[in-house]
Amino acid sequence: MSSFAHRIGIKLAVVHAAVFICAAAYSLLSTDPWAGLVWNYFSWIDFPISLLNRLFGERYYEWLDNHASGFDLFLYPPHLVHGIAGTAWWYLLPRLVLSKRNGGVWPGDRVTDKTTPP
């Protein structure tokens, strides 16, 4: 039997992945020059995971420009950070905020938790 945190985490991760795929398709296929700014919304949605974008500096983009291939769209930092790490964050987030009784990491409340003797 799966825990409440697992079931909620799966649902949140699926929704996040679907929104990410829509945003990635919009930013790649749009003729609007401002379409890439859609990742700014993800900076708020995926905080604090979005701070990983800061790890990618100019050297990474220079390397990416020199080694361009069909795989370079996957290596684009917003795709790595928001697509993979952001989706994993939304899967794990319920575990980080719920009690152990619900599949999380925090101990239950002593007053309302009936599973532990007084």
C-alpha positions, 0 to 999 in steps of 0.5 A: 500500500502506498502512502498518502505522501507518495500518492500526492507526490506522484500527482504533483510530479505528473502535473509539474511534468505536464506544465514543463512539457507545455512550457518547453514546447512553447519556448521552442516552437514560438516565434515570439522572441520573449517566449524564453521568459516562460522559465522565469515563472518556473523560477518561482514555481521550483524554488529553491531548486531553481537556484541550481540555474546559478551553477551554470555559468558562461563556460557552460554556455560556451561549451554547449555552443561548441558541442552543439548536437541534437542532444543540446536541447536536453542539456539546456540548463532550464530543461535540466533544472526544471524538467528533471530536478523540479519534477523530482522536487515536487515528488519529494515535497509532500514527504518533507512536509507531512508526518510519518503517519502519512508517509513523510519524515516528521514525527506525528503530533503527540496529542492527536497521534493514536499510534504511539502510547502515552 
